[in-house]
Every structure is written in C-alpha cells, then in structure tokens.
C-alpha cells in the first residue's frame, strides 16, 4: 500500500502519552472506538537507566533489554487488539 494513500480517507486512532505503558483494556477500548492506529510516547515510562531504550543517550552502548521487553509487550497488546 502506498504510504500516502493511508490518508485518502479519514483515519481514527489515539495517542498514549501516559506515565505507564497502556494495558490491554486501553487498546481494546481504542479498537472499540474504531481506531486502526495508536501513537505511543514512552518518554514518561520508567526506564532501566536514564533514557528509555537508549540507557544513557550521551553514552549509548546499546538498547536496554528490559526497556525493549516492555516496548515489545506493549506493541503485542496493541497488535492483539487490532489497534
């Protein structure tokens, strides 16, 4: 599918800028509203080190395993709901 074609018709989605990763109920409710996408912001999520996923962005050494696990679990919940 052409990426720009996505916007040829009205789209419904949501934003999650919460302190904690969204739970399954959030994604299920979002899908019930008719959402087909969700924008996640993890800047408020509790990181393993200083910066979520990056550890310390000033001295990047690789992705933080626990943060990556949290992100993957969150994406799996969104996918399971179809959002």
C-alpha atoms as an extended CHARMM CRD file, in Angstrom:
* protein
*
        83  EXT
         1         1  UNK       CA              0.0000000000        0.0000000000        0.0000000000  PROA      1               0.0000000000
         2         2  UNK       CA              1.2260000000        3.4550000000       -0.8650000000  PROA      2               0.0000000000
         3         3  UNK       CA              2.0340000000        5.2200000000        2.4160000000  PROA      3               0.0000000000
         4         4  UNK       CA              0.3870000000        8.4730000000        1.3870000000  PROA      4               0.0000000000
         5         5  UNK       CA             -2.7790000000        6.6000000000        0.3370000000  PROA      5               0.0000000000
         6         6  UNK       CA             -3.3640000000        5.8960000000        4.0370000000  PROA      6               0.0000000000
         7         7  UNK       CA             -4.6370000000        9.4780000000        4.3190000000  PROA      7               0.0000000000
         8         8  UNK       CA             -7.0300000000        9.2710000000        1.3530000000  PROA      8               0.0000000000
         9         9  UNK       CA             -9.8560000000        8.5020000000        3.7770000000  PROA      9               0.0000000000
        10        10  UNK       CA            -10.4860000000        9.6350000000        7.3590000000  PROA      10              0.0000000000
        11        11  UNK       CA             -8.4240000000        7.6950000000        9.9000000000  PROA      11              0.0000000000
        12        12  UNK       CA             -9.2220000000        7.0620000000       13.5440000000  PROA      12              0.0000000000
        13        13  UNK       CA             -6.5910000000        6.4650000000       16.1610000000  PROA      13              0.0000000000
        14        14  UNK       CA             -5.3430000000        7.5960000000       19.5060000000  PROA      14              0.0000000000
        15        15  UNK       CA             -2.4080000000        8.9230000000       21.4470000000  PROA      15              0.0000000000
        16        16  UNK       CA             -0.9210000000        7.3850000000       24.5520000000  PROA      16              0.0000000000
        17        17  UNK       CA              1.2870000000        9.8180000000       26.4260000000  PROA      17              0.0000000000
        18        18  UNK       CA              0.7790000000        8.1190000000       29.7820000000  PROA      18              0.0000000000
        19        19  UNK       CA              3.1790000000        7.5370000000       32.6740000000  PROA      19              0.0000000000
        20        20  UNK       CA              2.8190000000        3.7730000000       32.2690000000  PROA      20              0.0000000000
        21        21  UNK       CA              2.6380000000        1.5800000000       29.1660000000  PROA      21              0.0000000000
        22        22  UNK       CA             -1.0110000000        1.0570000000       28.1530000000  PROA      22              0.0000000000
        23        23  UNK       CA             -2.6690000000       -2.1610000000       29.2820000000  PROA      23              0.0000000000
        24        24  UNK       CA             -4.8200000000       -4.4730000000       27.1680000000  PROA      24              0.0000000000
        25        25  UNK       CA             -8.0250000000       -2.7110000000       28.2520000000  PROA      25              0.0000000000
        26        26  UNK       CA             -6.7250000000        0.5620000000       26.7770000000  PROA      26              0.0000000000
        27        27  UNK       CA             -6.0230000000       -0.9850000000       23.3840000000  PROA      27              0.0000000000
        28        28  UNK       CA             -9.2990000000       -2.9260000000       23.3820000000  PROA      28              0.0000000000
        29        29  UNK       CA            -11.2640000000        0.2490000000       24.1480000000  PROA      29              0.0000000000
        30        30  UNK       CA             -9.3590000000        2.1310000000       21.4700000000  PROA      30              0.0000000000
        31        31  UNK       CA            -10.2080000000       -0.5390000000       18.9040000000  PROA      31              0.0000000000
        32        32  UNK       CA            -13.8540000000       -0.4240000000       20.0640000000  PROA      32              0.0000000000
        33        33  UNK       CA            -13.8420000000        3.2710000000       19.2120000000  PROA      33              0.0000000000
        34        34  UNK       CA            -12.7990000000        2.3450000000       15.6890000000  PROA      34              0.0000000000
        35        35  UNK       CA             -9.1000000000        3.1060000000       15.9020000000  PROA      35              0.0000000000
        36        36  UNK       CA             -6.7390000000        1.4610000000       13.4610000000  PROA      36              0.0000000000
        37        37  UNK       CA             -3.5670000000        3.0230000000       14.8760000000  PROA      37              0.0000000000
        38        38  UNK       CA             -2.0970000000        4.3500000000       18.1030000000  PROA      38              0.0000000000
        39        39  UNK       CA              0.8190000000        6.6940000000       18.7070000000  PROA      39              0.0000000000
        40        40  UNK       CA              2.8760000000        5.7040000000       21.7310000000  PROA      40              0.0000000000
        41        41  UNK       CA              5.1270000000        8.0620000000       23.6370000000  PROA      41              0.0000000000
        42        42  UNK       CA              7.4320000000        6.3170000000       26.0740000000  PROA      42              0.0000000000
        43        43  UNK       CA              9.2610000000        9.3560000000       27.4240000000  PROA      43              0.0000000000
        44        44  UNK       CA              7.3560000000        9.0810000000       30.7410000000  PROA      44              0.0000000000
        45        45  UNK       CA              7.7730000000        5.3020000000       31.1000000000  PROA      45              0.0000000000
        46        46  UNK       CA             10.1310000000        4.1180000000       33.8340000000  PROA      46              0.0000000000
        47        47  UNK       CA             13.4610000000        3.4120000000       32.0970000000  PROA      47              0.0000000000
        48        48  UNK       CA             16.0310000000        0.7960000000       33.0520000000  PROA      48              0.0000000000
        49        49  UNK       CA             18.6050000000        3.6080000000       33.0600000000  PROA      49              0.0000000000
        50        50  UNK       CA             18.3690000000        7.3340000000       32.3650000000  PROA      50              0.0000000000
        51        51  UNK       CA             16.8190000000        7.2200000000       28.8680000000  PROA      51              0.0000000000
        52        52  UNK       CA             14.1740000000        4.6850000000       27.8280000000  PROA      52              0.0000000000
        53        53  UNK       CA             15.5890000000        2.1600000000       25.3370000000  PROA      53              0.0000000000
        54        54  UNK       CA             18.9060000000        4.0100000000       25.0000000000  PROA      54              0.0000000000
        55        55  UNK       CA             20.2230000000        3.6920000000       28.5470000000  PROA      55              0.0000000000
        56        56  UNK       CA             22.2260000000        6.9070000000       28.5080000000  PROA      56              0.0000000000
        57        57  UNK       CA             21.7920000000        8.7770000000       25.2400000000  PROA      57              0.0000000000
        58        58  UNK       CA             25.0040000000       10.6990000000       25.8940000000  PROA      58              0.0000000000
        59        59  UNK       CA             26.9860000000        7.4630000000       26.0750000000  PROA      59              0.0000000000
        60        60  UNK       CA             24.9370000000        4.9850000000       24.0470000000  PROA      60              0.0000000000
        61        61  UNK       CA             26.1230000000        1.3830000000       24.3970000000  PROA      61              0.0000000000
        62        62  UNK       CA             23.0990000000       -0.4730000000       23.0120000000  PROA      62              0.0000000000
        63        63  UNK       CA             19.4120000000       -0.9840000000       23.6640000000  PROA      63              0.0000000000
        64        64  UNK       CA             18.3520000000       -1.6920000000       27.2320000000  PROA      64              0.0000000000
        65        65  UNK       CA             16.9810000000       -5.2370000000       27.4160000000  PROA      65              0.0000000000
        66        66  UNK       CA             14.2210000000       -4.5260000000       29.9620000000  PROA      66              0.0000000000
        67        67  UNK       CA             13.0400000000       -1.4260000000       28.1030000000  PROA      67              0.0000000000
        68        68  UNK       CA             12.9710000000       -3.3410000000       24.8200000000  PROA      68              0.0000000000
        69        69  UNK       CA             10.9690000000       -6.0960000000       26.5140000000  PROA      69              0.0000000000
        70        70  UNK       CA              8.4640000000       -3.5140000000       27.8230000000  PROA      70              0.0000000000
        71        71  UNK       CA              8.1010000000       -1.9710000000       24.3690000000  PROA      71              0.0000000000
        72        72  UNK       CA              7.6440000000       -5.3440000000       22.6590000000  PROA      72              0.0000000000
        73        73  UNK       CA              4.9930000000       -6.4060000000       25.2050000000  PROA      73              0.0000000000
        74        74  UNK       CA              3.1480000000       -3.1140000000       24.6830000000  PROA      74              0.0000000000
        75        75  UNK       CA              3.2420000000       -3.4920000000       20.9010000000  PROA      75              0.0000000000
        76        76  UNK       CA              1.9960000000       -7.0770000000       21.2350000000  PROA      76              0.0000000000
        77        77  UNK       CA             -1.0010000000       -5.8530000000       23.2630000000  PROA      77              0.0000000000
        78        78  UNK       CA             -1.7820000000       -3.2370000000       20.6050000000  PROA      78              0.0000000000
        79        79  UNK       CA             -1.4760000000       -5.8170000000       17.8500000000  PROA      79              0.0000000000
        80        80  UNK       CA             -3.7060000000       -8.2920000000       19.7250000000  PROA      80              0.0000000000
        81        81  UNK       CA             -6.4250000000       -5.6270000000       19.9170000000  PROA      81              0.0000000000
        82        82  UNK       CA             -6.0090000000       -4.7460000000       16.2570000000  PROA      82              0.0000000000
        83        83  UNK       CA             -5.0040000000       -1.1640000000       17.0020000000  PROA      83              0.0000000000
